[in-house]
């Protein structure tokens, strides 16, 4: 059965904007690091030819007993480095957690504010102010 390459590329672009796909992981990390998805893909050893395969994969399950297995299956399928892929997924999880974080829900809000104030004072004292 012949596969329409254009159809795969269209699906891969759509997956980049859909939660639950590696494409969303790559887009979020590229945005956070002010780089391109192609650069991120290259950094984990994935070729541009295999990029659509990687982008269309589902994000690994977060449960410890499944995470490594899922990452290995994805890395085998897309021919990329499993350890580097795992690091990207973990970075994405951290980014997503920070986006969901609402300081007003935290009993430690004042402590976080104090930490920011302290850093600002330190920067001003050392001449490294922003």
C-alpha positions as YAML, in Angstrom:
chain: A
units: angstrom
residues:
- id: 1
  name: UNK
  ca: [0.00, 0.00, 0.00]
- id: 2
  name: UNK
  ca: [1.40, 3.36, -1.04]
- id: 3
  name: UNK
  ca: [1.50, 6.07, 1.59]
- id: 4
  name: UNK
  ca: [0.74, 9.64, 0.59]
- id: 5
  name: UNK
  ca: [3.67, 11.64, 1.93]
- id: 6
  name: UNK
  ca: [1.71, 14.91, 1.74]
- id: 7
  name: UNK
  ca: [-1.07, 13.43, 3.89]
- id: 8
  name: UNK
  ca: [1.46, 12.37, 6.52]
- id: 9
  name: UNK
  ca: [3.00, 15.85, 6.55]
- id: 10
  name: UNK
  ca: [-0.45, 17.45, 6.98]
- id: 11
  name: UNK
  ca: [-1.23, 15.11, 9.86]
- id: 12
  name: UNK
  ca: [2.17, 15.81, 11.41]
- id: 13
  name: UNK
  ca: [1.52, 19.58, 11.33]
- id: 14
  name: UNK
  ca: [-1.86, 19.05, 12.99]
- id: 15
  name: UNK
  ca: [-0.32, 16.81, 15.66]
- id: 16
  name: UNK
  ca: [2.02, 19.64, 16.57]
- id: 17
  name: UNK
  ca: [-0.97, 21.55, 17.91]
- id: 18
  name: UNK
  ca: [-2.73, 18.64, 19.61]
- id: 19
  name: UNK
  ca: [-2.12, 17.79, 23.25]
- id: 20
  name: UNK
  ca: [-1.11, 14.19, 23.65]
- id: 21
  name: UNK
  ca: [1.25, 13.99, 20.67]
- id: 22
  name: UNK
  ca: [5.04, 14.31, 20.57]
- id: 23
  name: UNK
  ca: [4.48, 17.14, 18.08]
- id: 24
  name: UNK
  ca: [3.04, 19.25, 20.91]
- id: 25
  name: UNK
  ca: [6.08, 18.38, 23.04]
- id: 26
  name: UNK
  ca: [8.44, 19.52, 20.29]
- id: 27
  name: UNK
  ca: [6.51, 22.75, 19.65]
- id: 28
  name: UNK
  ca: [6.43, 23.67, 23.34]
- id: 29
  name: UNK
  ca: [10.13, 23.01, 23.83]
- id: 30
  name: UNK
  ca: [11.07, 24.86, 20.65]
- id: 31
  name: UNK
  ca: [9.01, 27.85, 21.80]
- id: 32
  name: UNK
  ca: [10.46, 27.76, 25.32]
- id: 33
  name: UNK
  ca: [14.01, 27.58, 23.97]
- id: 34
  name: UNK
  ca: [13.43, 30.04, 21.12]
- id: 35
  name: UNK
  ca: [14.51, 27.57, 18.47]
- id: 36
  name: UNK
  ca: [12.85, 25.47, 15.77]
- id: 37
  name: UNK
  ca: [11.23, 22.07, 15.92]
- id: 38
  name: UNK
  ca: [13.71, 20.90, 13.30]
- id: 39
  name: UNK
  ca: [16.59, 21.87, 15.60]
- id: 40
  name: UNK
  ca: [15.00, 20.02, 18.53]
- id: 41
  name: UNK
  ca: [14.40, 16.93, 16.39]
- id: 42
  name: UNK
  ca: [17.98, 17.03, 15.14]
- id: 43
  name: UNK
  ca: [19.29, 17.37, 18.70]
- id: 44
  name: UNK
  ca: [17.84, 13.97, 19.61]
- id: 45
  name: UNK
  ca: [19.32, 12.30, 16.53]
- id: 46
  name: UNK
  ca: [16.14, 12.09, 14.46]
- id: 47
  name: UNK
  ca: [16.40, 12.68, 10.73]
- id: 48
  name: UNK
  ca: [14.10, 15.07, 8.88]
- id: 49
  name: UNK
  ca: [12.73, 12.06, 7.01]
- id: 50
  name: UNK
  ca: [11.64, 10.46, 10.28]
- id: 51
  name: UNK
  ca: [10.35, 13.68, 11.85]
- id: 52
  name: UNK
  ca: [6.71, 13.06, 10.79]
- id: 53
  name: UNK
  ca: [6.87, 9.61, 12.42]
- id: 54
  name: UNK
  ca: [8.13, 11.15, 15.66]
- id: 55
  name: UNK
  ca: [5.62, 14.02, 15.65]
- id: 56
  name: UNK
  ca: [2.67, 11.64, 15.18]
- id: 57
  name: UNK
  ca: [3.56, 9.47, 18.19]
- id: 58
  name: UNK
  ca: [1.53, 9.74, 21.36]
- id: 59
  name: UNK
  ca: [3.29, 11.16, 24.42]
- id: 60
  name: UNK
  ca: [4.64, 8.43, 26.71]
- id: 61
  name: UNK
  ca: [2.51, 7.52, 29.68]
- id: 62
  name: UNK
  ca: [3.73, 9.26, 32.83]
- id: 63
  name: UNK
  ca: [3.52, 6.25, 35.15]
- id: 64
  name: UNK
  ca: [7.02, 5.03, 35.98]
- id: 65
  name: UNK
  ca: [6.34, 1.45, 34.96]
- id: 66
  name: UNK
  ca: [5.33, 2.54, 31.42]
- id: 67
  name: UNK
  ca: [7.40, 5.62, 30.69]
- id: 68
  name: UNK
  ca: [10.69, 3.93, 29.72]
- id: 69
  name: UNK
  ca: [8.98, 1.30, 27.59]
- id: 70
  name: UNK
  ca: [6.94, 3.93, 25.75]
- id: 71
  name: UNK
  ca: [10.01, 6.11, 25.14]
- id: 72
  name: UNK
  ca: [11.96, 3.13, 23.77]
- id: 73
  name: UNK
  ca: [9.13, 2.20, 21.42]
- id: 74
  name: UNK
  ca: [8.89, 5.76, 20.14]
- id: 75
  name: UNK
  ca: [12.65, 6.09, 19.72]
- id: 76
  name: UNK
  ca: [12.82, 2.79, 17.83]
- id: 77
  name: UNK
  ca: [9.92, 3.83, 15.59]
- id: 78
  name: UNK
  ca: [11.36, 7.28, 14.82]
- id: 79
  name: UNK
  ca: [15.03, 6.23, 15.01]
- id: 80
  name: UNK
  ca: [16.15, 8.73, 17.63]
- id: 81
  name: UNK
  ca: [18.04, 8.65, 20.94]
- id: 82
  name: UNK
  ca: [15.76, 7.30, 23.68]
- id: 83
  name: UNK
  ca: [17.54, 9.06, 26.55]
- id: 84
  name: UNK
  ca: [17.42, 12.44, 24.83]
- id: 85
  name: UNK
  ca: [13.77, 11.89, 23.92]
- id: 86
  name: UNK
  ca: [12.98, 11.06, 27.56]
- id: 87
  name: UNK
  ca: [14.69, 14.30, 28.62]
- id: 88
  name: UNK
  ca: [12.55, 16.28, 26.15]
- id: 89
  name: UNK
  ca: [9.36, 14.71, 27.45]
- id: 90
  name: UNK
  ca: [10.36, 15.47, 31.05]
- id: 91
  name: UNK
  ca: [11.18, 19.06, 30.09]
- id: 92
  name: UNK
  ca: [7.77, 19.34, 28.44]
- id: 93
  name: UNK
  ca: [6.10, 18.01, 31.59]
- id: 94
  name: UNK
  ca: [7.88, 20.68, 33.63]
- id: 95
  name: UNK
  ca: [6.85, 23.41, 31.19]
- id: 96
  name: UNK
  ca: [3.25, 22.21, 31.27]
- id: 97
  name: UNK
  ca: [3.26, 22.12, 35.08]
- id: 98
  name: UNK
  ca: [4.57, 25.68, 35.25]
- id: 99
  name: UNK
  ca: [1.88, 26.85, 32.85]
- id: 100
  name: UNK
  ca: [-0.81, 25.27, 35.04]
- id: 101
  name: UNK
  ca: [0.64, 26.66, 38.27]
- id: 102
  name: UNK
  ca: [-1.46, 29.31, 39.97]
- id: 103
  name: UNK
  ca: [0.34, 30.95, 42.89]
- id: 104
  name: UNK
  ca: [-2.96, 31.96, 44.47]
- id: 105
  name: UNK
  ca: [-3.68, 28.25, 45.00]
- id: 106
  name: UNK
  ca: [-0.45, 27.80, 46.93]
- id: 107
  name: UNK
  ca: [-0.04, 28.26, 50.68]
- id: 108
  name: UNK
  ca: [3.57, 29.15, 49.86]
- id: 109
  name: UNK
  ca: [2.71, 32.18, 47.74]
- id: 110
  name: UNK
  ca: [4.35, 34.62, 50.14]
- id: 111
  name: UNK
  ca: [7.47, 32.50, 50.31]
- id: 112
  name: UNK
  ca: [7.74, 32.54, 46.52]
- id: 113
  name: UNK
  ca: [7.25, 36.30, 46.50]
- id: 114
  name: UNK
  ca: [9.98, 36.66, 49.11]
- id: 115
  name: UNK
  ca: [12.33, 34.55, 46.99]
- id: 116
  name: UNK
  ca: [11.74, 36.83, 44.00]
- id: 117
  name: UNK
  ca: [12.25, 39.95, 46.12]
- id: 118
  name: UNK
  ca: [15.45, 38.55, 47.58]
- id: 119
  name: UNK
  ca: [16.85, 37.76, 44.13]
- id: 120
  name: UNK
  ca: [15.98, 41.25, 42.92]
- id: 121
  name: UNK
  ca: [17.78, 42.75, 45.95]
- id: 122
  name: UNK
  ca: [20.79, 40.51, 45.27]
- id: 123
  name: UNK
  ca: [20.91, 41.56, 41.61]
- id: 124
  name: UNK
  ca: [20.78, 45.24, 42.58]
- id: 125
  name: UNK
  ca: [23.49, 44.84, 45.22]
- id: 126
  name: UNK
  ca: [25.85, 42.97, 42.90]
- id: 127
  name: UNK
  ca: [25.37, 45.32, 39.98]
- id: 128
  name: UNK
  ca: [23.73, 42.57, 37.92]
- id: 129
  name: UNK
  ca: [20.31, 44.26, 38.05]
- id: 130
  name: UNK
  ca: [17.88, 43.72, 35.23]
...
